[in-house]
Every structure is written in C-alpha cells, then in structure tokens.
Amino acid sequence: MRSWFWTLSLLSLSCSVFALDLHGRVLWNEVCRGSQELGSAKVILYQGKLQGGVKWDGTFTIYDVHPGTYILSVLAHNHTFDKLRIDVSDSDPLPEVRPYVPGTPLSPPSQVMLPYPVLLSARQKNNYFVPRQSFNLLAMFQNPMMIMMVAAGVMVLGAPYLLKSLDPDALEEFKERQAKVSGLQNSIQNGDFKGGLSALMGNDEKPRSTGVSTSHSNQTPTKSKGKGKRR
C-alpha cells in the first residue's frame, strides 16, 4: 500500500512540474485609462477552460497551464484586445508568446516573439449605441416599389389630359375597349367567365353600308292577273 501511495505522489509531483502559472498585465492607454473603465474582465485560455481575472492594477495570473499551444484572449465588455499565441513546453520554464491573427492556421508558428510576462493593451472601445436614422426623402424614392407607385399615380393623373389630346375616332375606340374590359371584370365577379370572354373577343363594329338601295326588297310582289275570265 505504501508503494502505491509513493507512486501516486511521484506522478502528481511530475504532473505539477510540467504545469506553470501564466502571468501577464494589461497596460493602460488612451483607449482604456484604468480598471474603472475596463470593468470586470477575464483572460482565458483553451476556450475558457483556463482563465484568470484582471486585478485593479491590470495584472492577471492563469494557474496550472500544462504543455501545449493555446490562444489567449481577453473578455471585456467595453474594450477589444488583440489575441496572442501561447506555447508551453515541458523543456522550457518560460512560455513562448507570439502574435495571433484570428482565422490563421497555428502551423507554422509566427517568427515574431513577444516578451514575457504577457503584455496587453486595449485596441479600441466597443460602441453599442446605434444612432437613429433620420428621414431621407431621396432614399425613400430609391425604393423600386415607391418608384412604381409614383409612376402609377402619374399615369392616373395624366390620363384625362391624354384623352383630351386624342382624336374623336381614337377616343371612341378607347371607350369601347374600356367598356369591354369592365364587362369582363363584371362577368368574372358574377362567375360568368364564358360570357365575359365572348364579350371581350366579340366584334362590335357596325356593318358598313354597301350603297345598294333596299327599296326593291321592301316591295311586295303582286300576283299576275289572268288575261281572260273563266266562263
């Protein structure tokens, strides 16, 4: 039993040897002047499984970081920070710190080395306020639906003036076609589709006069009288 106890103790000590505490600090600048502006912030590794809080003086510590490659990021409500790559090796007591651009592959690593302990500074301040958009008449008329509505209104208002400029024959033809369309609409509303189509397709033109007198057709034939009377 004692041998197993000492074995487990040695294994725990060996595991603790290969883990280190990551130290760093947030530097105040014009974007973030102090802990009051920063508010509650955390520095995280390995998708938040390893993390440490930022103190009032900007320092932070992440405990028991085992060998591996990590992406360090700062979670702050009002400020944005750069992300860093942290490489922890069991053969080196100090981690390697490199810049990291989100979306880029981890291999091969960047040749640029940053100092340790980790130094971070706020890059920009988050602005969650969206100003209310003012009324823009020009932008409203750039909408295709609004353009169609305006064109339809112009056609409706300009139709009487257009009809006045037509000659009497064209105006009469236009009225006849309009009457056919209105008759078709009424027939469709009443359910008489056949009658509406026949009224629309029918020829309502008046027959032209041929110039032939119809006086002979109106005359009634008279019976021929016999030459002699029967005896």
Short mmCIF file of the C-alpha atoms (twelve columns), coordinates in Angstrom:
data_MODEL
# 
_entry.id   MODEL 
# 
loop_
_atom_site.group_PDB 
_atom_site.id 
_atom_site.type_symbol 
_atom_site.label_atom_id 
_atom_site.label_alt_id 
_atom_site.label_comp_id 
_atom_site.label_asym_id 
_atom_site.label_seq_id 
_atom_site.Cartn_x 
_atom_site.Cartn_y 
_atom_site.Cartn_z 
_atom_site.pdbx_PDB_model_num 
ATOM 1   C CA . MET A 1   0.000    0.000  0.000    1 
ATOM 2   C CA . ARG A 2   2.826    2.390  0.799    1 
ATOM 3   C CA . SER A 3   4.462    1.690  -2.562   1 
ATOM 4   C CA . TRP A 4   1.277    2.636  -4.393   1 
ATOM 5   C CA . PHE A 5   1.000    5.787  -2.299   1 
ATOM 6   C CA . TRP A 6   4.522    6.908  -3.124   1 
ATOM 7   C CA . THR A 7   3.978    6.119  -6.794   1 
ATOM 8   C CA . LEU A 8   0.877    8.283  -6.962   1 
ATOM 9   C CA . SER A 9   2.704    11.053 -5.100   1 
ATOM 10  C CA . LEU A 10  5.554    10.979 -7.598   1 
ATOM 11  C CA . LEU A 11  3.119    11.079 -10.518  1 
ATOM 12  C CA . SER A 12  1.312    14.096 -9.078   1 
ATOM 13  C CA . LEU A 13  4.631    15.844 -8.500   1 
ATOM 14  C CA . SER A 14  5.749    15.118 -12.047  1 
ATOM 15  C CA . CYS A 15  2.481    16.495 -13.413  1 
ATOM 16  C CA . SER A 16  2.825    19.625 -11.291  1 
ATOM 17  C CA . VAL A 17  6.358    20.136 -12.597  1 
ATOM 18  C CA . PHE A 18  5.146    20.263 -16.205  1 
ATOM 19  C CA . ALA A 19  2.451    22.870 -15.376  1 
ATOM 20  C CA . LEU A 20  3.225    26.541 -14.925  1 
ATOM 21  C CA . ASP A 21  1.443    29.711 -13.923  1 
ATOM 22  C CA . LEU A 22  0.992    32.203 -16.740  1 
ATOM 23  C CA . HIS A 23  1.485    35.815 -15.672  1 
ATOM 24  C CA . GLY A 24  0.670    38.987 -17.526  1 
ATOM 25  C CA . ARG A 25  -0.542   42.529 -17.308  1 
ATOM 26  C CA . VAL A 26  -2.948   44.895 -19.046  1 
ATOM 27  C CA . LEU A 27  -1.282   48.196 -19.897  1 
ATOM 28  C CA . TRP A 28  -3.408   51.311 -19.575  1 
ATOM 29  C CA . ASN A 29  -3.514   53.672 -22.558  1 
ATOM 30  C CA . GLU A 30  -5.729   56.352 -24.096  1 
ATOM 31  C CA . VAL A 31  -8.382   53.786 -25.045  1 
ATOM 32  C CA . CYS A 32  -8.584   52.275 -21.553  1 
ATOM 33  C CA . ARG A 33  -7.159   54.516 -18.833  1 
ATOM 34  C CA . GLY A 34  -7.733   52.287 -15.816  1 
ATOM 35  C CA . SER A 35  -9.556   49.441 -14.148  1 
ATOM 36  C CA . GLN A 36  -12.675  51.572 -13.694  1 
ATOM 37  C CA . GLU A 37  -13.037  51.965 -17.452  1 
ATOM 38  C CA . LEU A 38  -12.122  48.328 -18.081  1 
ATOM 39  C CA . GLY A 39  -14.619  46.950 -15.594  1 
ATOM 40  C CA . SER A 40  -14.878  43.229 -14.982  1 
ATOM 41  C CA . ALA A 41  -12.574  41.403 -17.417  1 
ATOM 42  C CA . LYS A 42  -11.095  37.912 -17.747  1 
ATOM 43  C CA . VAL A 43  -8.119   36.454 -19.577  1 
ATOM 44  C CA . ILE A 44  -8.920   32.985 -20.915  1 
ATOM 45  C CA . LEU A 45  -7.043   30.050 -22.470  1 
ATOM 46  C CA . TYR A 46  -8.280   26.884 -24.163  1 
ATOM 47  C CA . GLN A 47  -11.822  28.145 -24.909  1 
ATOM 48  C CA . GLY A 48  -12.339  29.396 -21.380  1 
ATOM 49  C CA . LYS A 49  -11.339  26.206 -19.542  1 
ATOM 50  C CA . LEU A 50  -8.334   28.078 -18.104  1 
ATOM 51  C CA . GLN A 51  -8.913   31.647 -17.006  1 
ATOM 52  C CA . GLY A 52  -7.850   34.358 -14.639  1 
ATOM 53  C CA . GLY A 53  -9.368   37.652 -13.583  1 
ATOM 54  C CA . VAL A 54  -7.772   41.046 -14.221  1 
ATOM 55  C CA . LYS A 55  -6.975   42.862 -10.984  1 
ATOM 56  C CA . TRP A 56  -7.259   46.594 -10.248  1 
ATOM 57  C CA . ASP A 57  -3.621   47.171 -11.236  1 
ATOM 58  C CA . GLY A 58  -4.043   45.271 -14.550  1 
ATOM 59  C CA . THR A 59  -2.161   42.103 -13.544  1 
ATOM 60  C CA . PHE A 60  -3.583   38.616 -14.076  1 
ATOM 61  C CA . THR A 61  -2.494   35.015 -13.455  1 
ATOM 62  C CA . ILE A 62  -3.696   31.769 -15.006  1 
ATOM 63  C CA . TYR A 63  -2.719   28.800 -12.865  1 
ATOM 64  C CA . ASP A 64  -1.683   25.262 -13.846  1 
ATOM 65  C CA . VAL A 65  -1.158   25.662 -17.574  1 
ATOM 66  C CA . HIS A 66  0.077    22.347 -18.968  1 
ATOM 67  C CA . PRO A 67  2.319    21.975 -22.050  1 
ATOM 68  C CA . GLY A 68  0.540    22.759 -25.290  1 
ATOM 69  C CA . THR A 69  -0.452   25.534 -27.672  1 
ATOM 70  C CA . TYR A 70  -3.105   27.988 -26.535  1 
ATOM 71  C CA . ILE A 71  -4.853   31.115 -27.803  1 
ATOM 72  C CA . LEU A 72  -5.027   33.847 -25.180  1 
ATOM 73  C CA . SER A 73  -7.891   36.332 -25.369  1 
ATOM 74  C CA . VAL A 74  -9.423   38.946 -23.087  1 
ATOM 75  C CA . LEU A 75  -13.133  39.027 -22.365  1 
ATOM 76  C CA . ALA A 76  -14.117  42.627 -21.677  1 
ATOM 77  C CA . HIS A 77  -17.485  44.261 -22.158  1 
ATOM 78  C CA . ASN A 78  -16.364  47.686 -23.338  1 
ATOM 79  C CA . HIS A 79  -12.946  47.072 -24.925  1 
ATOM 80  C CA . THR A 80  -11.304  44.922 -27.600  1 
ATOM 81  C CA . PHE A 81  -7.852   43.352 -27.204  1 
ATOM 82  C CA . ASP A 82  -5.501   41.511 -29.530  1 
ATOM 83  C CA . LYS A 83  -5.230   37.742 -29.288  1 
ATOM 84  C CA . LEU A 84  -1.912   36.016 -28.568  1 
ATOM 85  C CA . ARG A 85  -0.491   32.557 -29.102  1 
ATOM 86  C CA . ILE A 86  0.992    30.884 -26.022  1 
ATOM 87  C CA . ASP A 87  3.277    27.837 -26.401  1 
ATOM 88  C CA . VAL A 88  4.067    25.991 -23.177  1 
ATOM 89  C CA . SER A 89  6.842    23.374 -23.327  1 
ATOM 90  C CA . ASP A 90  7.939    20.920 -20.665  1 
ATOM 91  C CA . SER A 91  11.591   21.596 -21.542  1 
ATOM 92  C CA . ASP A 92  11.389   25.388 -21.138  1 
ATOM 93  C CA . PRO A 93  10.336   27.007 -17.835  1 
ATOM 94  C CA . LEU A 94  9.055    30.100 -19.683  1 
ATOM 95  C CA . PRO A 95  6.285    30.050 -22.308  1 
ATOM 96  C CA . GLU A 96  6.698    31.477 -25.798  1 
ATOM 97  C CA . VAL A 97  4.419    34.383 -26.665  1 
ATOM 98  C CA . ARG A 98  3.600    35.209 -30.286  1 
ATOM 99  C CA . PRO A 99  1.003    37.408 -32.014  1 
ATOM 100 C CA . TYR A 100 -2.024   35.660 -33.463  1 
ATOM 101 C CA . VAL A 101 -4.478   36.749 -36.164  1 
ATOM 102 C CA . PRO A 102 -7.912   35.078 -35.830  1 
ATOM 103 C CA . GLY A 103 -8.631   32.650 -38.658  1 
ATOM 104 C CA . THR A 104 -4.979   31.902 -39.494  1 
ATOM 105 C CA . PRO A 105 -3.558   28.376 -39.035  1 
ATOM 106 C CA . LEU A 106 -1.442   27.606 -35.988  1 
ATOM 107 C CA . SER A 107 1.205    25.839 -38.038  1 
ATOM 108 C CA . PRO A 108 3.738    27.079 -38.914  1 
ATOM 109 C CA . PRO A 109 4.092    29.466 -35.945  1 
ATOM 110 C CA . SER A 110 4.941    33.115 -36.382  1 
ATOM 111 C CA . GLN A 111 8.614    34.083 -36.175  1 
ATOM 112 C CA . VAL A 112 7.796    37.214 -34.171  1 
ATOM 113 C CA . MET A 113 8.412    36.717 -30.446  1 
ATOM 114 C CA . LEU A 114 6.827    38.881 -27.763  1 
ATOM 115 C CA . PRO A 115 8.165    39.461 -24.246  1 
ATOM 116 C CA . TYR A 116 7.074    37.507 -21.205  1 
ATOM 117 C CA . PRO A 117 5.209    38.199 -18.863  1 
ATOM 118 C CA . VAL A 118 2.370    38.812 -21.287  1 
ATOM 119 C CA . LEU A 119 1.635    42.464 -22.005  1 
ATOM 120 C CA . LEU A 120 -1.742   43.507 -23.413  1 
ATOM 121 C CA . SER A 121 -3.362   46.840 -24.205  1 
ATOM 122 C CA . ALA A 122 -6.836   47.784 -25.410  1 
ATOM 123 C CA . ARG A 123 -7.062   48.427 -29.157  1 
ATOM 124 C CA . GLN A 124 -10.491  50.014 -29.392  1 
ATOM 125 C CA . LYS A 125 -13.575  50.754 -27.369  1 
ATOM 126 C CA . ASN A 126 -16.799  48.993 -28.202  1 
ATOM 127 C CA . ASN A 127 -19.661  51.263 -29.182  1 
ATOM 128 C CA . TYR A 128 -23.066  49.640 -28.697  1 
ATOM 129 C CA . PHE A 129 -25.085  52.803 -29.389  1 
ATOM 130 C CA . VAL A 130 -26.682  52.947 -32.828  1 
ATOM 131 C CA . PRO A 131 -27.951  56.428 -33.740  1 
ATOM 132 C CA . ARG A 132 -31.499  56.679 -35.038  1 
ATOM 133 C CA . GLN A 133 -31.681  57.153 -38.765  1 
ATOM 134 C CA . SER A 134 -33.187  60.455 -39.862  1 
ATOM 135 C CA . PHE A 135 -35.860  60.810 -42.524  1 
ATOM 136 C CA . ASN A 136 -34.310  60.699 -46.004  1 
ATOM 137 C CA . LEU A 137 -36.650  61.608 -48.848  1 
ATOM 138 C CA . LEU A 138 -34.151  60.687 -51.539  1 
ATOM 139 C CA . ALA A 139 -33.569  57.219 -50.079  1 
ATOM 140 C CA . MET A 140 -37.340  56.645 -49.931  1 
ATOM 141 C CA . PHE A 141 -37.744  57.339 -53.648  1 
ATOM 142 C CA . GLN A 142 -34.860  54.984 -54.463  1 
ATOM 143 C CA . ASN A 143 -37.073  52.081 -53.426  1 
ATOM 144 C CA . PRO A 144 -38.401  50.225 -56.547  1 
ATOM 145 C CA . MET A 145 -41.877  49.861 -55.028  1 
ATOM 146 C CA . MET A 146 -42.064  53.586 -54.367  1 
ATOM 147 C CA . ILE A 147 -40.997  54.306 -57.956  1 
ATOM 148 C CA . MET A 148 -43.794  52.042 -59.264  1 
ATOM 149 C CA . MET A 149 -46.348  53.781 -57.042  1 
ATOM 150 C CA . VAL A 150 -45.245  57.212 -58.233  1 
ATOM 151 C CA . ALA A 151 -45.380  56.097 -61.889  1 
ATOM 152 C CA . ALA A 152 -48.885  54.680 -61.398  1 
ATOM 153 C CA . GLY A 153 -50.039  57.929 -59.773  1 
ATOM 154 C CA . VAL A 154 -48.622  59.986 -62.640  1 
ATOM 155 C CA . MET A 155 -50.450  57.790 -65.151  1 
ATOM 156 C CA . VAL A 156 -53.739  58.149 -63.288  1 
ATOM 157 C CA . LEU A 157 -53.408  61.935 -63.024  1 
ATOM 158 C CA . GLY A 158 -52.248  62.348 -66.605  1 
ATOM 159 C CA . ALA A 159 -54.880  60.081 -68.173  1 
ATOM 160 C CA . PRO A 160 -57.579  62.844 -68.559  1 
ATOM 161 C CA . TYR A 161 -55.140  65.189 -70.293  1 
ATOM 162 C CA . LEU A 162 -54.016  62.357 -72.559  1 
ATOM 163 C CA . LEU A 163 -57.594  61.542 -73.516  1 
ATOM 164 C CA . LYS A 164 -58.269  65.149 -74.431  1 
ATOM 165 C CA . SER A 165 -55.409  65.114 -76.913  1 
ATOM 166 C CA . LEU A 166 -56.795  62.065 -78.782  1 
ATOM 167 C CA . ASP A 167 -58.854  62.425 -81.949  1 
ATOM 168 C CA . PRO A 168 -62.584  61.501 -81.754  1 
ATOM 169 C CA . ASP A 169 -62.163  58.121 -83.515  1 
ATOM 170 C CA . ALA A 170 -59.327  57.006 -81.237  1 
ATOM 171 C CA . LEU A 171 -61.232  58.239 -78.187  1 
ATOM 172 C CA . GLU A 172 -64.310  56.284 -79.227  1 
ATOM 173 C CA . GLU A 173 -62.218  53.142 -79.740  1 
ATOM 174 C CA . PHE A 174 -60.601  53.601 -76.337  1 
ATOM 175 C CA . LYS A 175 -64.016  53.919 -74.670  1 
ATOM 176 C CA . GLU A 176 -65.237  50.743 -76.391  1 
ATOM 177 C CA . ARG A 177 -62.209  48.787 -75.203  1 
ATOM 178 C CA . GLN A 178 -62.639  50.138 -71.709  1 
ATOM 179 C CA . ALA A 179 -66.280  49.055 -71.753  1 
ATOM 180 C CA . LYS A 180 -65.221  45.552 -72.844  1 
ATOM 181 C CA . VAL A 181 -62.692  45.296 -70.026  1 
ATOM 182 C CA . SER A 182 -65.226  46.497 -67.457  1 
ATOM 183 C CA . GLY A 183 -67.752  43.989 -68.813  1 
ATOM 184 C CA . LEU A 184 -65.163  41.213 -68.483  1 
ATOM 185 C CA . GLN A 185 -64.468  42.202 -64.885  1 
ATOM 186 C CA . ASN A 186 -68.160  42.219 -64.040  1 
ATOM 187 C CA . SER A 187 -68.653  38.820 -65.682  1 
ATOM 188 C CA . ILE A 188 -65.740  37.338 -63.727  1 
ATOM 189 C CA . GLN A 189 -67.140  38.734 -60.479  1 
ATOM 190 C CA . ASN A 190 -70.529  37.223 -61.281  1 
ATOM 191 C CA . GLY A 191 -68.992  33.891 -62.271  1 
ATOM 192 C CA . ASP A 192 -69.864  34.121 -65.967  1 
ATOM 193 C CA . PHE A 193 -66.426  33.504 -67.478  1 
ATOM 194 C CA . LYS A 194 -67.744  32.385 -70.845  1 
ATOM 195 C CA . GLY A 195 -69.899  35.477 -71.312  1 
ATOM 196 C CA . GLY A 196 -67.054  37.759 -70.299  1 
ATOM 197 C CA . LEU A 197 -64.619  36.210 -72.781  1 
ATOM 198 C CA . SER A 198 -67.175  36.280 -75.578  1 
ATOM 199 C CA . ALA A 199 -67.887  39.963 -74.874  1 
ATOM 200 C CA . LEU A 200 -64.161  40.698 -74.911  1 
ATOM 201 C CA . MET A 201 -63.402  38.767 -78.105  1 
ATOM 202 C CA . GLY A 202 -66.583  39.674 -79.960  1 
ATOM 203 C CA . ASN A 203 -66.647  42.131 -82.861  1 
ATOM 204 C CA . ASP A 204 -68.900  45.060 -82.032  1 
ATOM 205 C CA . GLU A 205 -68.186  47.055 -85.126  1 
ATOM 206 C CA . LYS A 206 -71.212  48.334 -87.054  1 
ATOM 207 C CA . PRO A 207 -71.752  46.933 -90.573  1 
ATOM 208 C CA . ARG A 208 -70.743  49.287 -93.318  1 
ATOM 209 C CA . SER A 209 -73.384  50.458 -95.887  1 
ATOM 210 C CA . THR A 210 -72.966  48.927 -99.355  1 
ATOM 211 C CA . GLY A 211 -74.789  51.747 -101.185 1 
ATOM 212 C CA . VAL A 212 -77.363  49.356 -102.716 1 
ATOM 213 C CA . SER A 213 -80.916  50.573 -102.416 1 
ATOM 214 C CA . THR A 214 -83.214  48.334 -100.473 1 
ATOM 215 C CA . SER A 215 -86.384  49.737 -101.995 1 
ATOM 216 C CA . HIS A 216 -86.813  46.693 -104.249 1 
ATOM 217 C CA . SER A 217 -86.527  44.332 -101.311 1 
ATOM 218 C CA . ASN A 218 -89.282  46.180 -99.494  1 
ATOM 219 C CA . GLN A 219 -91.677  45.899 -102.431 1 
ATOM 220 C CA . THR A 220 -94.144  43.075 -102.150 1 
ATOM 221 C CA . PRO A 221 -94.632  41.024 -105.288 1 
ATOM 222 C CA . THR A 222 -98.013  41.366 -106.974 1 
ATOM 223 C CA . LYS A 223 -99.895  38.438 -108.426 1 
ATOM 224 C CA . SER A 224 -100.271 38.419 -112.187 1 
ATOM 225 C CA . LYS A 225 -103.823 38.750 -113.375 1 
ATOM 226 C CA . GLY A 226 -105.156 36.347 -115.899 1 
ATOM 227 C CA . LYS A 227 -105.937 37.524 -119.445 1 
ATOM 228 C CA . GLY A 228 -109.422 36.183 -119.517 1 
ATOM 229 C CA . LYS A 229 -112.135 35.308 -117.156 1 
ATOM 230 C CA . ARG A 230 -113.433 31.873 -116.784 1 
ATOM 231 C CA . ARG A 231 -116.663 31.302 -118.424 1 
# 
